[in-house]
Amino acid sequence: MANLTVTTPSDTELAVSRTFDAPRARVFAAITTPDIIKRWLLGPPGWTMTVCQIEPRAGTPYRFEWRNEDGTTMGLGGMILEAVAPERLVATEKFDQPWYPGEAQVSQTLVEVDGKTRFTITIRYPSKDACAGVLNSGMSVGMEASYDRLAKLVEA
């Protein structure tokens, strides 16, 4: 995971960061435009995104659904709480088949320095156990695969 950094700012938070060789406006567009999201937010090989509904505006719901080639499905949704293009997006997150109890809050920040964008997602879970469970789930493998695809799109 040379390109991805995973840290625990607190016992209920995970922060995942990566720097992209692209301006933050381009990265922000790639994380908020459905047609682009469907090309990179796929996790490990074998998954496709079947539903991608998002409008980066506070007070709007969003919905993502995936299907694996083996027929497995996964979905999540929530509410956009804050959207400040191209620097910040904050939303709630709840999975259809919860692998942790309750709802998380996801804050995405984009900081540009010298034409490169540091993209950080900080996820605050409802408990220490939920955070630890996600950290130990291997989630970083799927996130790194997705971010590698995102890099190819925004750095092109």
C-alpha positions in Angstrom: 0.0 0.0 0.0 2.7 2.5 -1.0 0.2 5.0 -2.3 -2.5 4.7 0.4 -2.1 5.8 4.0 -4.5 4.5 6.6 -4.4 6.1 10.1 -6.6 6.2 13.2 -7.0 9.8 14.4 -9.1 8.5 17.3 -10.5 5.2 18.5 -13.7 5.7 16.5 -12.1 7.2 13.3 -10.2 5.9 10.3 -8.5 8.3 7.9 -7.5 7.1 4.4 -5.3 9.4 2.3 -3.7 9.5 -1.1 -2.1 12.1 -3.2 -3.1 12.4 -6.9 -1.0 14.2 -9.5 -4.0 16.3 -10.5 -5.7 19.6 -9.5 -8.3 19.3 -6.8 -11.1 20.5 -9.0 -10.6 17.5 -11.3 -10.4 15.1 -8.3 -13.5 16.7 -6.8 -15.4 16.3 -10.1 -14.3 12.6 -10.2 -15.7 11.9 -6.7 -19.0 13.7 -7.3 -20.0 12.9 -10.9 -22.0 9.7 -11.3 -20.6 8.7 -14.7 -17.0 9.1 -13.5 -17.7 7.4 -10.1 -19.0 4.3 -11.9 -15.6 4.0 -13.6 -13.4 3.9 -10.4 -15.4 3.2 -7.2 -15.4 -0.5 -7.7 -13.2 -2.1 -5.0 -11.4 -5.3 -5.9 -11.7 -6.9 -9.3 -15.0 -8.5 -10.2 -17.3 -5.7 -9.0 -19.4 -3.3 -11.1 -21.4 -0.3 -9.9 -25.0 -0.7 -10.9 -26.5 2.4 -9.2 -24.8 5.7 -8.6 -27.0 8.6 -7.5 -25.3 11.6 -6.1 -25.7 15.4 -6.3 -23.0 17.2 -4.3 -25.4 19.6 -2.4 -26.1 19.7 1.3 -29.4 18.1 2.2 -29.5 15.7 -0.8 -29.6 11.8 -0.5 -27.1 9.6 -2.3 -27.1 5.9 -3.2 -24.5 3.5 -4.4 -25.0 -0.2 -5.3 -22.5 -2.8 -6.6 -22.7 -6.3 -8.0 -20.0 -8.9 -8.1 -19.6 -11.3 -11.0 -20.6 -14.1 -8.6 -24.0 -12.4 -8.0 -23.2 -10.9 -4.6 -24.7 -7.4 -4.2 -23.8 -4.5 -1.8 -25.4 -1.1 -1.4 -25.1 1.9 0.8 -26.7 5.3 1.1 -26.9 8.4 3.1 -27.4 12.1 3.2 -25.0 14.8 2.0 -24.4 17.1 5.0 -22.0 19.6 3.5 -20.6 20.2 0.0 -18.0 22.9 -0.6 -16.6 22.4 -4.1 -13.8 21.6 -4.7 -12.5 21.2 -1.1 -14.9 19.2 1.1 -17.8 16.8 1.0 -19.4 15.4 4.2 -22.1 12.7 4.3 -23.7 10.0 6.4 -23.1 6.4 5.4 -25.2 3.3 6.1 -24.8 -0.1 4.4 -27.8 -2.2 3.4 -26.3 -5.3 4.9 -24.5 -3.6 7.8 -21.1 -5.0 8.7 -20.9 -2.6 11.5 -23.8 -1.3 13.6 -25.3 2.1 13.0 -24.3 4.9 10.7 -20.9 6.5 10.0 -20.0 10.0 9.0 -17.7 10.4 6.1 -15.7 13.6 5.6 -13.7 14.0 2.3 -11.2 16.8 2.1 -9.1 17.8 -0.9 -6.0 20.0 -0.4 -4.0 21.1 -3.5 -0.3 22.0 -3.3 1.7 22.6 -6.5 -0.9 21.0 -8.7 -1.2 17.8 -6.7 -4.2 16.9 -4.5 -4.1 15.2 -1.2 -7.4 13.5 -0.9 -8.3 12.3 2.6 -11.4 10.4 3.7 -12.1 10.4 7.5 -14.8 8.0 8.6 -16.2 8.4 12.1 -17.9 5.2 13.3 -20.5 4.9 16.1 -18.2 2.9 18.3 -14.6 1.8 18.9 -15.6 -1.8 18.1 -17.1 -0.8 14.7 -14.0 1.2 13.8 -11.7 -1.7 14.8 -13.8 -4.2 12.8 -13.6 -2.1 9.7 -9.9 -1.5 10.1 -9.3 -5.3 10.4 -11.7 -6.2 7.5 -9.1 -5.6 4.8 -11.1 -2.7 3.5 -7.8 -0.9 2.4 -7.3 -3.5 -0.4 -10.6 -2.5 -2.1 -9.9 1.2 -1.4 -6.5 1.0 -2.9 -7.8 -0.8 -6.1 -10.4 2.0 -6.4 -7.9 4.8 -5.9 -5.5 3.3 -8.4 -8.4 3.5 -11.0 -9.2 7.0 -9.8 -5.5 8.0 -10.3 -5.6 6.8 -13.9 -8.7 8.9 -14.6 -7.6 12.2 -13.0 -3.9 12.0 -13.8 -4.5 11.3 -17.5 
